[in-house]
Amino acid sequence: MAERVRGHWAIENREHHVRDVTFGEDASRVRTGNAPRAMASLRNLAIGALRLAGRDNIAEGLRHHARDMTRPLATLGLT
């Protein structure tokens, strides 16, 4: 049981670390209404799409995709 709990928190910490360090989530000034939940969902979408595309380094993947506006669409299968 303790191993499952540790595994759960390892995943939680890994995901939170990426969102906080890469996206600056803890410093976000989005605080009212549904906006915080919507922004968290968009961040999770970006992280998930990059991981499915084989990216381990999310920050590098974001920089790579920012260089050409067609790359994110291709990653999401929209082109």
N, CA, C and O atoms as a GROMACS GRO file, in nm:
protein
  316
    1MET      N    1   0.083  -0.119   0.000
    1MET     CA    2   0.000   0.000   0.000
    1MET      C    3   0.088   0.126   0.000
    1MET      O    4   0.062   0.220  -0.075
    2ALA      N    5   0.190   0.126   0.084
    2ALA     CA    6   0.277   0.244   0.091
    2ALA      C    7   0.346   0.270  -0.042
    2ALA      O    8   0.367   0.385  -0.081
    3GLU      N    9   0.380   0.163  -0.113
    3GLU     CA   10   0.444   0.179  -0.244
    3GLU      C   11   0.349   0.245  -0.343
    3GLU      O   12   0.392   0.329  -0.423
    4ARG      N   13   0.222   0.210  -0.340
    4ARG     CA   14   0.123   0.272  -0.429
    4ARG      C   15   0.107   0.420  -0.396
    4ARG      O   16   0.095   0.504  -0.486
    5VAL      N   17   0.106   0.453  -0.267
    5VAL     CA   18   0.094   0.593  -0.226
    5VAL      C   19   0.215   0.672  -0.274
    5VAL      O   20   0.200   0.782  -0.326
    6ARG      N   21   0.334   0.616  -0.256
    6ARG     CA   22   0.456   0.684  -0.302
    6ARG      C   23   0.453   0.702  -0.453
    6ARG      O   24   0.493   0.806  -0.505
    7GLY      N   25   0.406   0.600  -0.524
    7GLY     CA   26   0.397   0.609  -0.669
    7GLY      C   27   0.301   0.718  -0.712
    7GLY      O   28   0.328   0.791  -0.807
    8HIS      N   29   0.189   0.729  -0.642
    8HIS     CA   30   0.092   0.835  -0.673
    8HIS      C   31   0.155   0.972  -0.654
    8HIS      O   32   0.142   1.058  -0.740
    9TRP      N   33   0.223   0.992  -0.541
    9TRP     CA   34   0.282   1.124  -0.514
    9TRP      C   35   0.399   1.153  -0.606
    9TRP      O   36   0.426   1.270  -0.636
   10ALA      N   37   0.469   1.051  -0.651
   10ALA     CA   38   0.578   1.074  -0.747
   10ALA      C   39   0.522   1.130  -0.876
   10ALA      O   40   0.579   1.222  -0.934
   11ILE      N   41   0.410   1.074  -0.922
   11ILE     CA   42   0.346   1.124  -1.044
   11ILE      C   43   0.293   1.265  -1.021
   11ILE      O   44   0.314   1.352  -1.105
   12GLU      N   45   0.226   1.288  -0.908
   12GLU     CA   46   0.173   1.422  -0.878
   12GLU      C   47   0.285   1.525  -0.875
   12GLU      O   48   0.272   1.633  -0.934
   13ASN      N   49   0.394   1.493  -0.806
   13ASN     CA   50   0.505   1.588  -0.796
   13ASN      C   51   0.569   1.612  -0.932
   13ASN      O   52   0.607   1.726  -0.962
   14ARG      N   53   0.582   1.509  -1.013
   14ARG     CA   54   0.641   1.525  -1.146
   14ARG      C   55   0.557   1.618  -1.232
   14ARG      O   56   0.610   1.707  -1.298
   15GLU      N   57   0.426   1.598  -1.230
   15GLU     CA   58   0.336   1.681  -1.311
   15GLU      C   59   0.334   1.824  -1.258
   15GLU      O   60   0.340   1.919  -1.337
   16HIS      N   61   0.325   1.841  -1.128
   16HIS     CA   62   0.322   1.976  -1.072
   16HIS      C   63   0.452   2.049  -1.101
   16HIS      O   64   0.451   2.168  -1.132
   17HIS      N   65   0.563   1.979  -1.090
   17HIS     CA   66   0.693   2.042  -1.116
   17HIS      C   67   0.699   2.096  -1.259
   17HIS      O   68   0.745   2.208  -1.280
   18VAL      N   69   0.655   2.018  -1.354
   18VAL     CA   70   0.657   2.063  -1.494
   18VAL      C   71   0.567   2.185  -1.511
   18VAL      O   72   0.607   2.284  -1.572
   19ARG      N   73   0.446   2.178  -1.456
   19ARG     CA   74   0.354   2.291  -1.472
   19ARG      C   75   0.406   2.416  -1.403
   19ARG      O   76   0.390   2.526  -1.454
   20ASP      N   77   0.467   2.399  -1.287
   20ASP     CA   78   0.515   2.516  -1.214
   20ASP      C   79   0.641   2.574  -1.276
   20ASP      O   80   0.648   2.695  -1.299
   21VAL      N   81   0.739   2.491  -1.304
   21VAL     CA   82   0.867   2.541  -1.355
   21VAL      C   83   0.857   2.585  -1.501
   21VAL      O   84   0.906   2.692  -1.536
   22THR      N   85   0.793   2.506  -1.584
   22THR     CA   86   0.787   2.537  -1.727
   22THR      C   87   0.684   2.644  -1.758
   22THR      O   88   0.709   2.734  -1.839
   23PHE      N   89   0.568   2.636  -1.694
   23PHE     CA   90   0.460   2.731  -1.724
   23PHE      C   91   0.445   2.840  -1.618
   23PHE      O   92   0.366   2.932  -1.637
   24GLY      N   93   0.519   2.831  -1.506
   24GLY     CA   94   0.507   2.932  -1.400
   24GLY      C   95   0.368   2.933  -1.338
   24GLY      O   96   0.316   3.039  -1.305
   25GLU      N   97   0.310   2.816  -1.321
   25GLU     CA   98   0.172   2.807  -1.274
   25GLU      C   99   0.152   2.869  -1.137
   25GLU      O  100   0.051   2.935  -1.114
   26ASP      N  101   0.245   2.849  -1.045
   26ASP     CA  102   0.228   2.905  -0.911
   26ASP      C  103   0.229   3.057  -0.912
   26ASP      O  104   0.169   3.120  -0.824
   27ALA      N  105   0.296   3.118  -1.009
   27ALA     CA  106   0.302   3.265  -1.017
   27ALA      C  107   0.190   3.322  -1.103
   27ALA      O  108   0.181   3.444  -1.121
   28SER      N  109   0.105   3.237  -1.156
   28SER     CA  110  -0.003   3.283  -1.244
   28SER      C  111  -0.096   3.378  -1.170
   28SER      O  112  -0.128   3.356  -1.053
   29ARG      N  113  -0.138   3.481  -1.239
   29ARG     CA  114  -0.229   3.579  -1.181
   29ARG      C  115  -0.374   3.552  -1.222
   29ARG      O  116  -0.464   3.631  -1.192
   30VAL      N  117  -0.395   3.442  -1.289
   30VAL     CA  118  -0.530   3.402  -1.329
   30VAL      C  119  -0.595   3.339  -1.207
   30VAL      O  120  -0.557   3.230  -1.166
   31ARG      N  121  -0.694   3.407  -1.149
   31ARG     CA  122  -0.747   3.360  -1.021
   31ARG      C  123  -0.900   3.363  -1.010
   31ARG      O  124  -0.953   3.317  -0.909
   32THR      N  125  -0.972   3.413  -1.108
   32THR     CA  126  -1.116   3.429  -1.091
   32THR      C  127  -1.195   3.339  -1.185
   32THR      O  128  -1.150   3.302  -1.293
   33GLY      N  129  -1.315   3.305  -1.139
   33GLY     CA  130  -1.406   3.226  -1.221
   33GLY      C  131  -1.348   3.090  -1.258
   33GLY      O  132  -1.281   3.025  -1.178
   34ASN      N  133  -1.376   3.050  -1.380
   34ASN     CA  134  -1.328   2.921  -1.431
   34ASN      C  135  -1.193   2.932  -1.499
   34ASN      O  136  -1.138   2.831  -1.545
   35ALA      N  137  -1.138   3.052  -1.507
   35ALA     CA  138  -1.012   3.073  -1.580
   35ALA      C  139  -0.897   2.987  -1.526
   35ALA      O  140  -0.823   2.930  -1.607
   36PRO      N  141  -0.877   2.975  -1.394
   36PRO     CA  142  -0.766   2.891  -1.347
   36PRO      C  143  -0.780   2.745  -1.392
   36PRO      O  144  -0.681   2.683  -1.431
   37ARG      N  145  -0.900   2.692  -1.387
   37ARG     CA  146  -0.923   2.554  -1.430
   37ARG      C  147  -0.901   2.540  -1.581
   37ARG      O  148  -0.844   2.441  -1.626
   38ALA      N  149  -0.947   2.639  -1.656
   38ALA     CA  150  -0.929   2.635  -1.802
   38ALA      C  151  -0.781   2.641  -1.838
   38ALA      O  152  -0.735   2.566  -1.925
   39MET      N  153  -0.706   2.728  -1.772
   39MET     CA  154  -0.562   2.740  -1.800
   39MET      C  155  -0.489   2.611  -1.762
   39MET      O  156  -0.401   2.566  -1.835
   40ALA      N  157  -0.526   2.552  -1.648
   40ALA     CA  158  -0.464   2.425  -1.607
   40ALA      C  159  -0.494   2.316  -1.711
   40ALA      O  160  -0.407   2.234  -1.741
   41SER      N  161  -0.615   2.315  -1.764
   41SER     CA  162  -0.651   2.217  -1.866
   41SER      C  163  -0.570   2.236  -1.993
   41SER      O  164  -0.524   2.139  -2.053
   42LEU      N  165  -0.550   2.361  -2.034
   42LEU     CA  166  -0.470   2.389  -2.153
   42LEU      C  167  -0.324   2.350  -2.132
   42LEU      O  168  -0.260   2.297  -2.222
   43ARG      N  169  -0.272   2.377  -2.013
   43ARG     CA  170  -0.134   2.337  -1.982
   43ARG      C  171  -0.122   2.185  -1.986
   43ARG      O  172  -0.026   2.132  -2.042
   44ASN      N  173  -0.219   2.116  -1.927
   44ASN     CA  174  -0.216   1.970  -1.927
   44ASN      C  175  -0.228   1.915  -2.068
   44ASN      O  176  -0.164   1.814  -2.101
   45LEU      N  177  -0.308   1.978  -2.153
   45LEU     CA  178  -0.318   1.938  -2.293
   45LEU      C  179  -0.184   1.950  -2.362
   45LEU      O  180  -0.142   1.859  -2.434
   46ALA      N  181  -0.116   2.061  -2.340
   46ALA     CA  182   0.015   2.082  -2.403
   46ALA      C  183   0.116   1.979  -2.355
   46ALA      O  184   0.189   1.921  -2.436
   47ILE      N  185   0.120   1.955  -2.225
   47ILE     CA  186   0.213   1.857  -2.170
   47ILE      C  187   0.182   1.718  -2.224
   47ILE      O  188   0.273   1.646  -2.267
   48GLY      N  189   0.055   1.680  -2.223
   48GLY     CA  190   0.016   1.549  -2.272
   48GLY      C  191   0.047   1.529  -2.420
   48GLY      O  192   0.096   1.424  -2.460
   49ALA      N  193   0.018   1.632  -2.500
   49ALA     CA  194   0.046   1.622  -2.644
   49ALA      C  195   0.195   1.607  -2.670
   49ALA      O  196   0.236   1.528  -2.755
   50LEU      N  197   0.276   1.683  -2.597
   50LEU     CA  198   0.421   1.674  -2.616
   50LEU      C  199   0.474   1.539  -2.572
   50LEU      O  200   0.562   1.483  -2.636
   51ARG      N  201   0.421   1.486  -2.462
   51ARG     CA  202   0.465   1.354  -2.416
   51ARG      C  203   0.424   1.245  -2.514
   51ARG      O  204   0.502   1.153  -2.541
   52LEU      N  205   0.303   1.255  -2.569
   52LEU     CA  206   0.259   1.157  -2.669
   52LEU      C  207   0.344   1.165  -2.796
   52LEU      O  208   0.360   1.066  -2.867
   53ALA      N  209   0.398   1.284  -2.823
   53ALA     CA  210   0.484   1.303  -2.940
   53ALA      C  211   0.627   1.258  -2.912
   53ALA      O  212   0.714   1.270  -2.998
   54GLY      N  213   0.652   1.205  -2.790
   54GLY     CA  214   0.783   1.152  -2.757
   54GLY      C  215   0.878   1.250  -2.691
   54GLY      O  216   0.997   1.223  -2.680
   55ARG      N  217   0.826   1.363  -2.648
   55ARG     CA  218   0.911   1.463  -2.582
   55ARG      C  219   0.917   1.435  -2.432
   55ARG      O  220   0.814   1.426  -2.366
   56ASP      N  221   1.038   1.422  -2.380
   56ASP     CA  222   1.055   1.410  -2.235
   56ASP      C  223   1.080   1.546  -2.173
   56ASP      O  224   1.037   1.573  -2.061
   57ASN      N  225   1.150   1.631  -2.246
   57ASN     CA  226   1.180   1.766  -2.198
   57ASN      C  227   1.072   1.859  -2.252
   57ASN      O  228   1.076   1.900  -2.368
   58ILE      N  229   0.977   1.893  -2.166
   58ILE     CA  230   0.862   1.972  -2.208
   58ILE      C  231   0.903   2.113  -2.247
   58ILE      O  232   0.852   2.167  -2.345
   59ALA      N  233   0.994   2.173  -2.173
   59ALA     CA  234   1.038   2.310  -2.206
   59ALA      C  235   1.102   2.314  -2.345
   59ALA      O  236   1.076   2.406  -2.422
   60GLU      N  237   1.184   2.216  -2.376
   60GLU     CA  238   1.247   2.211  -2.508
   60GLU      C  239   1.141   2.188  -2.616
   60GLU      O  240   1.148   2.246  -2.724
   61GLY      N  241   1.044   2.103  -2.587
   61GLY     CA  242   0.936   2.078  -2.682
   61GLY      C  243   0.854   2.204  -2.709
   61GLY      O  244   0.814   2.228  -2.823
   62LEU      N  245   0.829   2.282  -2.605
   62LEU     CA  246   0.756   2.408  -2.624
   62LEU      C  247   0.835   2.504  -2.712
   62LEU      O  248   0.779   2.568  -2.801
   63ARG      N  249   0.964   2.515  -2.685
   63ARG     CA  250   1.047   2.605  -2.767
   63ARG      C  251   1.048   2.558  -2.913
   63ARG      O  252   1.037   2.639  -3.004
   64HIS      N  253   1.062   2.427  -2.933
   64HIS     CA  254   1.064   2.371  -3.069
   64HIS      C  255   0.933   2.404  -3.142
   64HIS      O  256   0.936   2.446  -3.258
   65HIS      N  257   0.822   2.385  -3.076
   65HIS     CA  258   0.692   2.410  -3.139
   65HIS      C  259   0.664   2.559  -3.157
   65HIS      O  260   0.588   2.596  -3.246
   66ALA      N  261   0.724   2.643  -3.076
   66ALA     CA  262   0.701   2.787  -3.088
   66ALA      C  263   0.770   2.846  -3.210
   66ALA      O  264   0.733   2.955  -3.255
   67ARG      N  265   0.867   2.778  -3.264
   67ARG     CA  266   0.943   2.830  -3.379
   67ARG      C  267   0.866   2.824  -3.510
   67ARG      O  268   0.899   2.897  -3.604
   68ASP      N  269   0.764   2.742  -3.517
   68ASP     CA  270   0.688   2.727  -3.641
   68ASP      C  271   0.542   2.701  -3.603
   68ASP      O  272   0.512   2.600  -3.539
   69MET      N  273   0.454   2.790  -3.641
   69MET     CA  274   0.315   2.780  -3.595
   69MET      C  275   0.239   2.659  -3.650
   69MET      O  276   0.129   2.631  -3.604
   70THR      N  277   0.296   2.588  -3.745
   70THR     CA  278   0.228   2.468  -3.795
   70THR      C  279   0.263   2.344  -3.712
   70THR      O  280   0.191   2.244  -3.716
   71ARG      N  281   0.372   2.349  -3.636
   71ARG     CA  282   0.414   2.231  -3.557
   71ARG      C  283   0.311   2.190  -3.452
   71ARG      O  284   0.280   2.071  -3.443
   72PRO      N  285   0.257   2.284  -3.372
   72PRO     CA  286   0.157   2.239  -3.273
   72PRO      C  287   0.035   2.175  -3.339
   72PRO      O  288  -0.019   2.077  -3.288
   73LEU      N  289  -0.008   2.230  -3.451
   73LEU     CA  290  -0.123   2.173  -3.521
   73LEU      C  291  -0.092   2.033  -3.572
   73LEU      O  292  -0.176   1.943  -3.564
   74ALA      N  293   0.029   2.013  -3.623
   74ALA     CA  294   0.069   1.880  -3.670
   74ALA      C  295   0.076   1.782  -3.555
   74ALA      O  296   0.035   1.666  -3.569
   75THR      N  297   0.126   1.825  -3.440
   75THR     CA  298   0.136   1.738  -3.323
   75THR      C  299  -0.003   1.694  -3.279
   75THR      O  300  -0.022   1.580  -3.236
   76LEU      N  301  -0.100   1.784  -3.289
   76LEU     CA  302  -0.238   1.751  -3.250
   76LEU      C  303  -0.314   1.680  -3.362
   76LEU      O  304  -0.431   1.644  -3.343
   77GLY      N  305  -0.250   1.659  -3.476
   77GLY     CA  306  -0.314   1.591  -3.588
   77GLY      C  307  -0.416   1.676  -3.661
   77GLY      O  308  -0.512   1.624  -3.718
   78LEU      N  309  -0.396   1.808  -3.659
   78LEU     CA  310  -0.492   1.900  -3.721
   78LEU      C  311  -0.448   1.952  -3.857
   78LEU      O  312  -0.511   2.043  -3.912
   79THR      N  313  -0.341   1.897  -3.912
   79THR     CA  314  -0.299   1.941  -4.046
   79THR      C  315  -0.293   1.823  -4.139
   79THR      O  316  -0.259   1.839  -4.256
   0.00000   0.00000   0.00000
